[in-house]
Every structure is written in structure tokens, then in C-alpha cells.
Amino acid sequence: MPLPVVAPEKYAELLDEKAQRIRAQFAEFNPPELQVFDSPDSHYRMRSEFRVWHQGDETYYVMFDIGEDPKKDRKTVRMDQFPVASKLINKLMLDVMEAVKGEPELRRKLFQVEFLTSLSGEALITMIYHRALGEEWEALARELQTKLNASIIGRSRKQRIVLDKDYVIESLKVGERTLEYQQVENSFTQPNAVVCEKMLAWAVESTQGIGGDLVELYCGNGNFTLALAENFDHVVATEISKTSVKSAQLNIERNGISNVQVARVSSEEFSDALAGKTELRRLSEMDLDSKNFTTVLVDPPRAGLDDATVEQVAQYDNIVYISCNPDTLYDNLKALSKTHRIERFAMFDQFPYTHHVESGVFLVRK
């Protein structure tokens, strides 16, 4: 996709264009007024990755500006700074490149650098090479890690060297609470932390006073789980990624939350277990029969919900649907609107200066 061009003076206009597009696309469902949640107009992305280009004696970061045909329309763009990324990433870009240029062992066959940062000021740098890494690289990387006050990971084929840790701890403010999240290298997290805080606050406000128990599908590292737990008696969250489940469990404990259980199962497996079609040992200790599930939260990938999951979700009185693709949300709502009406409708500008839109819909049974 094309690289975003950061232009703060145009941000309000571009945001309004997105909002108008979403209002028009979903008008047939007669939703309430769209709530629009903006982003910072620069330095909003907490993670970024850059290819490293070697040209003679020169070394620098690049990204690819990709057109309609990714194979043919692909332009290399030098990146000395990246205003999309957090201010900390921009500082580290300079510091890492200076170190790489000054040390042949850090520079040789360096292929890619990935940055993960947090609002709380932590940083993780992954340096990826097209060669094996040895003791000399590790010693230099440890010096750099200390100098930058950031964690460093070295990667090459069949090799992963974690010098300190492979995660950052993010602190997100939701209402009067501050929640802490472990965010692990190469696992999914919301890239725009400021907008993520607004998404969590919206979800908490939407489900205030509902009571009963919550089912969450695709829970990731517990991003919504932790924030919503106070609104329900019990929360049962499911996730298929082993790394994300481990992080979710750690985050639950870290935040002192006692009414949440996480299971590593797919949405289909959970649906079958809930319907009594199958028994899973991983779910047996959750005592699903005793739960009063009033609400379901789904935050699916871009493909949206498949037909079986839509059918399952429609069985709940309340549905919180977080979507990263308005087209698949629209398709799913054509089915869900037969049984539910839209109580709240929101747009979260996770990705300014692009066509991408994150949406939130809160539905209640008719």
C-alpha cells in the first residue's frame, strides 16, 4: 500500500472524509450518529519496521511505496526519519543507524530493523541479519542496548538471541484506571496506542450496567478483556495464538483482575463446547454451564466473521464488534441486523492518512 504522507494541516479534513464515507456505507442500517475518535496528527504509531539498504559505503533505512500492482509498482523510499512513528522510534532510528555505521560487525549483512515502543517509554529493537550472529555481535549489541536504554533482539536464519527481554510493558489509561499490558515481539498489538485508549474507553462506556457474563473471541493479549472485566461478573476469553494467551494470562495477573479466564481454543471449538456438541479439557474447569453470557465481544481479523461465527454471535443479547475492515463489517451486519439493532456506532482513526478505518458497533437484541 502507499506510504502515508503526514500532513497535520490536512488531518481534520481527511478525518471528516473518512467519517462521511463510513456514514454513507452503513446508512441502510439506520445507526445512531457516528462517534468519531481522532488520532494524534503525527508520531502516532508505536511500532515500525524498516529494511536496511547497503549502497557502497552508505547504509540507510528504506520502506516500500507500493501501488496497485505490488510486483510492478514498488518504489524504494529512503527513511532517515518517519513522522508516522512515535518520537521514541524516530530517536532510536538515528541512534541505531549511527551505531551500525560505526561498527562493521553490527552493519555486516544487516537486513531489517524493527522497533516496538510504548507510551510508557519502553523500547524493543529487533535487528535481523542474513548471516549467523556470534559472540562479537552479542558483546557489541549489549553495549548498544545499555547506551540506548532499550532491549535488543538479534535474529538470523534459525537463530534468535534475546539479550534482555522480548517485550515491552505498555500503560494505557482507561477512565480513572491505568492498565498495564505485556506486548511481545512479533505478536499483534494495536499500533496506535492513543486511539487504543479511546477504543477501550468506548467499549467500557457502551457496556456499562449490562451485568451478566462476557464472552470474548479473538482476545489477543487481553487488550479489551482487562478494560471490560469490571462491567461483568465473569469474562471467558478465547484466543488461538499461544504467545498471546500467555501474555493475556500474565496481564490479567499483573493488573490484579480475578474474574477473567482465558482458553487457547478457536471460536469454532468454543462454540461447539458451549452448545454441548463437544467437550474440551481446556474448557472443563471454566464451568461454562454456570455462566450467564449476556454479551459477546469480537475483534476479528480483516476477513471478518465467518457464517458459523456470525450465527454463534447472534445468540447473545449484546454484541460488541470491533472491526478493522468496514467492508466485512458491512457484510456481517447484513446478517446480524436481522436480530439486533445498532445502539452505538464509532469510528477510530487508527491509521491516519490512509484509507483504513477501525470501527466499533454495539448491537442489542431487537
C-alpha positions as CSV (number, residue, x, y, z in Angstrom):
1,M,0.0,0.0,0.0
2,P,1.2,3.6,-0.5
3,L,3.2,5.1,2.3
4,P,1.1,7.6,4.4
5,V,2.1,11.3,3.9
6,V,1.9,13.1,7.2
7,A,0.3,16.5,6.7
8,P,-1.1,17.8,10.0
9,E,-2.7,20.8,8.3
10,K,-4.9,18.4,6.3
11,Y,-5.7,15.9,9.1
12,A,-9.1,17.3,10.1
13,E,-10.3,17.4,6.5
14,L,-9.1,13.8,5.8
15,L,-10.7,12.5,9.0
16,D,-14.0,14.1,8.0
17,E,-13.8,12.5,4.6
18,K,-13.4,9.1,6.2
19,A,-16.3,9.7,8.6
20,Q,-18.6,10.7,5.7
21,R,-17.6,7.6,3.8
22,I,-18.5,5.4,6.8
23,R,-21.8,7.2,7.4
24,A,-22.8,6.6,3.8
25,Q,-21.7,2.9,3.7
26,F,-23.7,2.0,6.8
27,A,-26.7,4.3,6.3
28,E,-29.1,1.4,5.4
29,F,-28.8,0.0,8.9
30,N,-30.1,3.3,10.4
31,P,-27.3,3.6,13.0
32,P,-27.2,6.3,15.6
33,E,-24.9,9.3,15.0
34,L,-21.3,8.2,14.3
35,Q,-18.9,8.9,17.1
36,V,-15.6,9.9,15.6
37,F,-12.4,9.4,17.6
38,D,-9.3,11.1,16.2
39,S,-5.6,10.3,16.3
40,P,-2.6,12.5,17.0
41,D,-1.8,14.0,13.7
42,S,1.8,12.8,13.8
43,H,4.0,10.3,15.7
44,Y,1.1,8.0,16.4
45,R,2.4,4.6,15.5
46,M,4.1,2.6,18.3
47,R,5.8,0.0,16.1
48,S,7.5,0.2,12.7
49,E,9.9,-1.9,10.7
50,F,12.5,-0.8,8.1
51,R,14.6,-2.6,5.5
52,V,18.3,-1.7,5.7
53,W,19.8,-0.7,2.4
54,H,23.6,-1.0,1.7
55,Q,24.9,1.0,-1.2
56,G,28.6,1.2,-1.4
57,D,29.9,2.8,1.9
58,E,26.4,4.1,2.7
59,T,23.8,2.4,4.9
60,Y,20.3,3.7,5.5
61,Y,16.7,2.6,6.2
62,V,14.1,2.2,3.4
63,M,10.4,1.5,3.1
64,F,8.5,0.5,0.0
65,D,5.8,2.7,-1.5
66,I,3.5,0.0,-3.1
67,G,1.0,0.8,-5.8
68,E,-1.9,-1.2,-7.2
69,D,0.3,-4.0,-8.6
70,P,2.7,-4.9,-5.8
71,K,5.1,-6.7,-8.1
72,K,5.5,-4.0,-10.7
73,D,4.6,-0.7,-8.9
74,R,7.0,-0.8,-6.0
75,K,9.2,2.2,-5.2
76,T,12.0,2.3,-2.6
77,V,11.9,5.3,-0.3
78,R,14.8,6.3,1.9
79,M,13.7,6.9,5.5
80,D,16.0,8.9,7.7
81,Q,13.0,9.9,9.9
82,F,9.4,8.6,9.9
83,P,6.8,11.1,11.2
84,V,4.2,8.3,11.3
85,A,6.2,6.6,14.1
86,S,6.5,7.6,17.7
87,K,9.0,10.2,18.7
88,L,11.0,7.5,20.5
89,I,11.2,5.4,17.4
90,N,12.5,8.4,15.4
91,K,15.2,9.0,18.0
92,L,16.2,5.3,18.1
93,M,16.3,5.2,14.3
94,L,19.1,7.8,14.4
95,D,20.9,6.2,17.3
96,V,20.8,2.7,15.9
97,M,22.0,3.8,12.4
98,E,24.9,5.8,13.9
99,A,26.0,2.7,15.9
100,V,25.6,0.4,12.8
101,K,27.7,2.7,10.6
102,G,30.4,2.8,13.3
103,E,30.7,-0.9,13.9
104,P,31.3,-3.3,10.9
105,E,30.1,-6.2,13.0
106,L,26.8,-4.6,13.6
107,R,26.5,-3.4,10.0
108,R,27.5,-6.6,8.0
109,K,24.5,-8.1,6.3
110,L,22.0,-6.3,8.5
111,F,18.8,-6.8,6.6
112,Q,16.0,-5.2,8.7
113,V,15.4,-3.3,11.9
114,E,12.1,-3.4,13.8
115,F,11.1,-1.1,16.6
116,L,8.4,-1.6,19.2
117,T,7.8,1.2,21.7
118,S,5.2,2.2,24.3
119,L,3.6,5.3,25.7
120,S,5.3,4.4,29.0
121,G,8.7,4.9,27.3
122,E,9.9,1.3,26.8
123,A,11.5,0.2,23.6
124,L,12.4,-3.1,21.9
125,I,14.7,-3.2,18.9
126,T,15.0,-6.3,16.7
127,M,18.0,-6.5,14.3
128,I,17.6,-9.1,11.5
129,Y,20.6,-10.4,9.6
130,H,21.4,-12.5,6.6
131,R,24.2,-14.3,8.5
132,A,24.9,-16.1,11.7
133,L,25.5,-14.0,14.8
134,G,28.4,-14.7,17.2
135,E,29.9,-13.6,20.4
136,E,31.4,-10.4,18.9
137,W,28.0,-9.3,17.7
138,E,26.4,-10.1,21.1
139,A,29.0,-8.1,23.0
140,L,28.6,-5.0,20.8
141,A,24.8,-5.4,20.9
142,R,24.8,-5.5,24.7
143,E,26.9,-2.3,24.8
144,L,24.4,-0.7,22.4
145,Q,21.4,-1.9,24.5
146,T,22.9,-0.2,27.6
147,K,23.6,3.0,25.7
148,L,20.1,3.2,24.2
149,N,18.2,2.1,27.3
150,A,16.3,-0.3,25.1
151,S,16.0,-4.1,24.8
152,I,17.7,-5.7,21.7
153,I,17.0,-9.0,19.9
154,G,19.2,-10.4,17.2
155,R,17.7,-12.6,14.5
156,S,19.0,-14.6,11.6
157,R,18.1,-17.9,10.0
158,K,17.3,-20.4,12.7
159,Q,18.7,-18.0,15.3
160,R,17.2,-15.7,17.9
161,I,19.3,-14.0,20.5
162,V,17.3,-12.2,23.2
163,L,19.8,-10.1,25.2
164,D,17.4,-9.0,27.9
165,K,13.7,-9.4,27.2
166,D,11.4,-9.9,24.1
167,Y,8.6,-7.5,25.1
168,V,7.7,-4.0,26.3
169,I,5.2,-3.1,29.0
170,E,2.6,-0.6,27.8
171,S,0.5,1.5,30.2
172,L,-2.9,2.6,28.9
173,K,-5.2,4.9,30.7
174,V,-8.9,3.9,30.7
175,G,-11.1,6.3,32.7
176,E,-9.6,6.6,36.1
177,R,-7.6,3.3,35.7
178,T,-4.2,2.7,34.3
179,L,-3.8,-0.8,32.8
180,E,-0.5,-2.5,32.1
181,Y,0.0,-4.8,29.1
182,Q,2.9,-7.0,28.1
183,Q,3.4,-6.6,24.4
184,V,5.6,-9.3,22.8
185,E,7.8,-9.0,19.8
186,N,6.0,-10.2,16.6
187,S,2.7,-10.6,18.3
188,F,-0.3,-8.5,17.5
189,T,-0.9,-5.3,19.4
190,Q,-2.9,-2.2,18.5
191,P,-0.3,0.1,16.7
192,N,-1.9,3.4,17.7
193,A,-1.8,3.5,21.5
194,V,-3.6,6.8,21.9
195,V,-6.5,5.7,19.7
196,C,-6.5,2.3,21.5
197,E,-7.1,4.1,24.8
198,K,-10.2,5.7,23.2
199,M,-11.4,2.4,21.9
200,L,-11.2,0.8,25.3
201,A,-13.0,3.7,26.9
202,W,-15.8,3.5,24.3
203,A,-16.2,-0.2,24.9
204,V,-16.3,0.2,28.6
205,E,-18.9,3.0,28.4
206,S,-21.0,1.0,25.9
207,T,-21.3,-2.0,28.2
208,Q,-21.8,-0.1,31.4
209,G,-24.5,-1.5,33.6
210,I,-25.2,-4.6,31.4
211,G,-24.1,-7.2,34.0
212,G,-24.0,-10.9,33.5
213,D,-21.0,-12.6,31.9
214,L,-19.0,-11.7,28.8
215,V,-17.6,-14.0,26.1
216,E,-14.7,-12.6,24.1
217,L,-13.4,-14.1,20.9
218,Y,-10.0,-13.2,19.4
219,C,-8.9,-11.7,22.7
220,G,-5.2,-11.3,21.8
221,N,-3.1,-10.3,24.8
222,G,-6.3,-9.2,26.7
223,N,-6.4,-5.7,25.3
224,F,-10.2,-5.3,25.7
225,T,-10.5,-8.1,28.3
226,L,-8.8,-6.2,31.1
227,A,-10.7,-3.0,30.4
228,L,-14.1,-4.6,30.3
229,A,-13.8,-7.1,33.2
230,E,-15.2,-4.6,35.7
231,N,-18.5,-4.4,33.8
232,F,-19.2,-8.2,34.1
233,D,-19.4,-10.9,36.7
234,H,-17.2,-13.2,34.7
235,V,-15.3,-13.0,31.5
236,V,-14.3,-16.0,29.3
237,A,-11.9,-15.1,26.6
238,T,-10.6,-17.2,23.8
239,E,-7.5,-16.9,21.6
240,I,-5.7,-19.3,19.3
241,S,-2.2,-17.8,19.5
242,K,-0.1,-19.5,22.2
243,T,2.1,-16.4,22.7
244,S,-1.0,-14.1,23.0
245,V,-2.7,-16.4,25.5
246,K,0.5,-16.4,27.7
247,S,0.6,-12.6,27.5
248,A,-3.1,-12.3,28.3
249,Q,-2.7,-14.5,31.4
250,L,0.3,-12.5,32.6
251,N,-1.6,-9.3,32.0
252,I,-4.6,-10.5,34.0
253,E,-2.4,-11.3,36.9
254,R,-0.3,-8.1,36.6
255,N,-3.4,-6.0,36.8
256,G,-4.9,-7.9,39.8
257,I,-8.0,-9.0,37.9
258,S,-9.7,-12.1,39.3
259,N,-12.9,-12.6,37.2
260,V,-11.3,-13.5,33.8
261,Q,-10.4,-16.9,32.4
262,V,-8.6,-17.4,29.1
263,A,-8.6,-20.5,27.0
264,R,-6.5,-21.4,24.0
265,V,-9.2,-22.5,21.6
266,S,-10.7,-21.3,18.3
267,S,-14.0,-19.6,18.1
268,E,-15.4,-22.7,16.4
269,E,-14.2,-25.0,19.2
270,F,-15.6,-22.7,21.8
271,S,-19.0,-22.5,20.0
272,D,-19.2,-26.3,19.8
273,A,-18.4,-26.7,23.5
274,L,-20.9,-24.0,24.5
275,A,-23.6,-25.8,22.5
276,G,-22.7,-29.2,24.1
277,K,-21.5,-30.7,20.8
278,T,-18.0,-31.5,22.2
279,E,-16.0,-31.5,25.4
280,L,-12.6,-29.9,25.7
281,R,-10.4,-30.4,28.7
282,R,-9.1,-26.8,28.3
283,L,-12.7,-25.6,28.9
284,S,-13.8,-28.1,31.5
285,E,-12.6,-26.1,34.5
286,M,-14.4,-23.0,33.3
287,D,-17.8,-24.4,34.3
288,L,-19.5,-22.9,31.2
289,D,-22.9,-24.2,32.2
290,S,-23.0,-22.0,35.2
291,K,-22.3,-18.8,33.3
292,N,-24.9,-16.2,32.3
293,F,-23.5,-15.0,29.0
294,T,-25.3,-11.8,28.1
295,T,-22.7,-10.2,25.9
296,V,-20.1,-11.2,23.3
297,L,-17.1,-9.2,22.1
298,V,-15.5,-9.9,18.7
299,D,-12.4,-8.3,17.3
300,P,-11.8,-10.4,14.2
301,P,-9.0,-10.1,11.5
302,R,-9.7,-8.3,8.2
303,A,-11.7,-11.2,6.8
304,G,-14.4,-10.6,9.4
305,L,-16.6,-13.3,10.9
306,D,-17.4,-16.5,9.0
307,D,-21.0,-17.6,8.7
308,A,-20.8,-20.1,11.6
309,T,-19.4,-17.5,13.9
310,V,-22.0,-14.9,12.9
311,E,-24.6,-17.5,13.8
312,Q,-23.0,-18.1,17.1
313,V,-22.6,-14.4,17.9
314,A,-26.3,-13.7,17.1
315,Q,-27.3,-15.8,20.0
316,Y,-26.2,-13.2,22.5
317,D,-28.3,-10.3,23.7
318,N,-25.5,-7.8,23.3
319,I,-22.7,-7.7,20.7
320,V,-19.6,-5.5,20.8
321,Y,-18.0,-5.8,17.3
322,I,-14.6,-4.1,16.8
323,S,-13.7,-4.1,13.1
324,C,-10.5,-3.3,11.1
325,N,-12.4,-3.7,7.8
326,P,-15.6,-1.8,7.1
327,D,-16.4,-4.0,4.1
328,T,-16.5,-7.2,6.1
329,L,-18.3,-5.5,9.0
330,Y,-20.9,-4.4,6.5
331,D,-21.4,-7.9,5.2
332,N,-21.7,-9.3,8.8
333,L,-24.2,-6.6,9.8
334,K,-26.5,-7.7,6.9
335,A,-27.0,-10.9,8.9
336,L,-26.7,-9.5,12.4
337,S,-29.2,-6.7,11.8
338,K,-32.0,-9.3,11.3
339,T,-31.9,-10.0,15.1
340,H,-30.1,-6.9,16.5
341,R,-30.1,-3.1,16.2
342,I,-27.2,-0.8,16.4
343,E,-27.1,1.0,19.7
344,R,-23.7,2.7,19.3
345,F,-21.6,3.3,16.2
346,A,-18.0,4.6,16.3
347,M,-15.0,5.2,14.1
348,F,-11.5,5.1,15.4
349,D,-8.8,6.6,13.2
350,Q,-6.0,4.1,13.9
351,F,-4.3,4.7,10.6
352,P,-4.3,8.5,9.7
353,Y,-3.6,9.5,6.1
354,T,-4.6,6.1,4.8
355,H,-8.0,4.7,3.6
356,H,-8.0,2.2,6.5
357,V,-10.7,2.6,9.1
358,E,-11.3,0.9,12.5
359,S,-14.9,0.7,13.6
360,G,-16.9,-0.1,16.7
361,V,-20.5,-1.3,16.7
362,F,-22.5,-2.1,19.8
363,L,-25.7,-4.1,19.0
364,V,-28.6,-5.1,21.2
365,R,-31.2,-7.7,20.5
366,K,-34.4,-6.3,18.9
